Amino acid sequence: MRIFLAESDPELRVGLQFLIYQQPGYQVIGITDSGKRLKKQIKASQPDILLMDWYLPGKPMNELIADVRALDLALKIIAMSIHPEDESEARASGVDHFITKAEHPGNLVTLLNMVKSQTNSDQVSSKGENS
């Protein structure tokens, strides 16, 4: 799974990269610390998953999510926040999954594996329909 990482905190960004690189079948294909050029970066890299900081600077989150969704990619968006109460707004804005930054890193790995499994199932279903 190709992951684009959008995280404003440099230490957390490095930690997330390290965690993802340790997981077989995952690769970080792009990184940003701002939402300013995110749409262009997503369009150019075409990731499977966007793992993003809910408080990414540069643009209001609901606009940023709408911009990314307008690319019409089969992209899963996982929002991360230190505040669990952000989940309802994140989901209303169009993210697929939400996780708090305070959770154990293993929970993120579990979530990534779940998204990978769902994505693989969706691809198999689509191929069966097209046959």
The 8 nearest C-alpha neighbors of each residue, nearest first, counted from 0:
[[1, 25, 24, 47, 2, 26, 115, 48],
 [0, 2, 46, 47, 26, 25, 28, 27],
 [3, 1, 27, 48, 46, 28, 49, 26],
 [2, 4, 29, 49, 28, 27, 30, 46],
 [3, 5, 30, 50, 51, 29, 49, 6],
 [4, 6, 51, 31, 32, 30, 52, 50],
 [7, 5, 52, 32, 12, 8, 51, 4],
 [6, 8, 32, 55, 9, 33, 52, 5],
 [7, 9, 11, 10, 6, 12, 32, 52],
 [10, 8, 12, 11, 7, 13, 6, 32],
 [11, 9, 13, 12, 8, 14, 15, 7],
 [10, 12, 14, 8, 13, 9, 15, 6],
 [11, 13, 9, 15, 10, 14, 6, 8],
 [14, 12, 16, 10, 11, 15, 17, 9],
 [15, 13, 11, 17, 16, 12, 18, 10],
 [16, 14, 18, 12, 17, 13, 11, 19],
 [17, 15, 13, 19, 14, 18, 20, 12],
 [16, 18, 14, 20, 15, 19, 13, 21],
 [17, 19, 15, 21, 16, 20, 14, 22],
 [20, 18, 16, 21, 22, 17, 15, 25],
 [19, 21, 17, 22, 18, 16, 26, 25],
 [22, 20, 19, 18, 17, 23, 25, 16],
 [23, 21, 19, 20, 25, 24, 18, 108],
 [24, 22, 25, 21, 20, 19, 26, 0],
 [23, 25, 0, 22, 26, 1, 20, 19],
 [26, 24, 0, 23, 22, 1, 19, 20],
 [25, 27, 1, 2, 28, 20, 0, 19],
 [26, 28, 2, 29, 3, 1, 16, 4],
 [29, 27, 3, 2, 26, 1, 44, 30],
 [30, 28, 3, 27, 4, 31, 44, 2],
 [31, 29, 4, 5, 3, 32, 28, 27],
 [30, 32, 5, 33, 6, 4, 29, 37],
 [31, 33, 7, 6, 5, 55, 30, 34],
 [34, 32, 56, 35, 57, 31, 55, 7],
 [33, 35, 57, 37, 36, 56, 58, 55],
 [34, 36, 57, 33, 37, 58, 56, 38],
 [37, 35, 39, 38, 34, 40, 33, 31],
 [36, 38, 34, 40, 39, 35, 41, 33],
 [37, 39, 41, 40, 67, 36, 42, 66],
 [40, 38, 42, 37, 41, 36, 43, 44],
 [39, 41, 37, 43, 42, 38, 44, 36],
 [42, 40, 38, 44, 43, 39, 45, 37],
 [41, 43, 39, 40, 45, 44, 38, 70],
 [42, 44, 40, 41, 45, 39, 38, 46],
 [43, 45, 41, 42, 46, 40, 28, 29],
 [46, 44, 42, 41, 43, 47, 72, 74],
 [47, 45, 1, 2, 48, 44, 3, 41],
 [46, 48, 74, 1, 0, 2, 75, 45],
 [49, 47, 75, 2, 46, 74, 76, 50],
 [48, 50, 76, 3, 2, 51, 77, 4],
 [51, 49, 77, 4, 78, 5, 76, 3],
 [52, 50, 5, 78, 6, 79, 49, 4],
 [51, 53, 6, 79, 55, 54, 78, 5],
 [52, 54, 80, 79, 78, 55, 51, 60],
 [55, 53, 52, 56, 80, 60, 7, 6],
 [54, 56, 52, 53, 33, 7, 34, 6],
 [57, 55, 33, 34, 58, 54, 7, 32],
 [56, 58, 34, 35, 33, 55, 59, 36],
 [57, 59, 34, 56, 60, 63, 35, 62],
 [60, 58, 62, 61, 63, 57, 56, 55],
 [61, 59, 63, 62, 64, 58, 53, 54],
 [60, 62, 92, 64, 63, 59, 65, 89],
 [63, 61, 65, 60, 64, 59, 66, 58],
 [62, 64, 60, 66, 65, 61, 59, 58],
 [63, 65, 67, 61, 66, 62, 60, 68],
 [66, 64, 62, 68, 63, 67, 69, 61],
 [67, 65, 63, 69, 64, 68, 62, 38],
 [66, 68, 64, 69, 65, 38, 70, 63],
 [67, 69, 65, 70, 66, 71, 64, 72],
 [70, 68, 66, 71, 67, 65, 72, 64],
 [71, 69, 68, 67, 72, 42, 66, 38],
 [72, 70, 69, 68, 73, 67, 74, 66],
 [73, 71, 74, 70, 68, 45, 69, 67],
 [74, 72, 71, 75, 47, 46, 48, 118],
 [73, 75, 47, 72, 48, 76, 46, 49],
 [74, 76, 48, 95, 49, 47, 77, 73],
 [75, 77, 49, 94, 95, 48, 50, 74],
 [76, 78, 96, 50, 97, 95, 49, 94],
 [79, 77, 97, 51, 53, 52, 50, 96],
 [80, 78, 52, 98, 99, 53, 97, 100],
 [81, 79, 99, 82, 53, 100, 52, 98],
 [80, 82, 100, 99, 101, 83, 79, 85],
 [81, 83, 80, 84, 85, 99, 100, 86],
 [84, 82, 85, 99, 86, 81, 80, 98],
 [83, 85, 82, 86, 87, 88, 80, 81],
 [86, 84, 83, 88, 87, 82, 89, 80],
 [85, 87, 89, 84, 88, 83, 97, 90],
 [86, 88, 90, 89, 85, 91, 84, 92],
 [89, 87, 91, 90, 85, 86, 92, 84],
 [90, 88, 86, 92, 87, 91, 94, 85],
 [89, 91, 94, 93, 87, 92, 88, 86],
 [90, 92, 88, 93, 89, 87, 94, 86],
 [93, 91, 89, 61, 90, 88, 94, 64],
 [92, 94, 90, 91, 95, 64, 89, 65],
 [95, 93, 90, 76, 96, 89, 77, 92],
 [94, 96, 76, 77, 75, 93, 90, 97],
 [97, 95, 77, 94, 78, 76, 98, 90],
 [96, 98, 78, 77, 79, 86, 99, 95],
 [99, 97, 79, 78, 100, 80, 96, 107],
 [100, 98, 80, 81, 101, 79, 102, 83],
 [99, 101, 81, 102, 80, 79, 98, 82],
 [102, 100, 99, 81, 103, 80, 98, 104],
 [103, 101, 100, 99, 104, 106, 98, 107],
 [102, 104, 105, 106, 101, 107, 100, 99],
 [105, 103, 106, 107, 102, 108, 18, 100],
 [104, 106, 108, 103, 107, 109, 102, 110],
 [105, 107, 109, 104, 108, 103, 110, 102],
 [106, 108, 110, 104, 109, 105, 111, 98],
 [107, 109, 105, 111, 110, 106, 112, 104],
 [110, 108, 106, 112, 107, 111, 105, 113],
 [109, 111, 107, 113, 112, 108, 106, 114],
 [112, 110, 108, 114, 113, 109, 115, 107],
 [113, 111, 115, 109, 110, 114, 116, 108],
 [112, 114, 110, 116, 115, 111, 117, 109],
 [115, 113, 117, 111, 116, 112, 118, 110],
 [116, 114, 112, 118, 113, 117, 111, 119],
 [115, 117, 113, 119, 114, 118, 112, 120],
 [118, 116, 120, 114, 119, 115, 121, 113],
 [117, 119, 121, 115, 120, 116, 114, 122],
 [118, 120, 122, 116, 121, 117, 115, 123],
 [121, 119, 117, 123, 118, 122, 124, 116],
 [120, 122, 118, 124, 119, 123, 117, 125],
 [123, 121, 125, 119, 124, 120, 118, 126],
 [122, 124, 120, 126, 125, 121, 119, 127],
 [125, 123, 121, 127, 122, 126, 120, 128],
 [126, 124, 122, 128, 127, 123, 121, 129],
 [125, 127, 129, 123, 128, 124, 122, 130],
 [128, 126, 124, 130, 125, 129, 123, 122],
 [127, 129, 125, 126, 130, 124, 123, 122],
 [128, 130, 126, 127, 125, 124, 123, 122],
 [129, 127, 128, 126, 125, 124, 123, 122]]
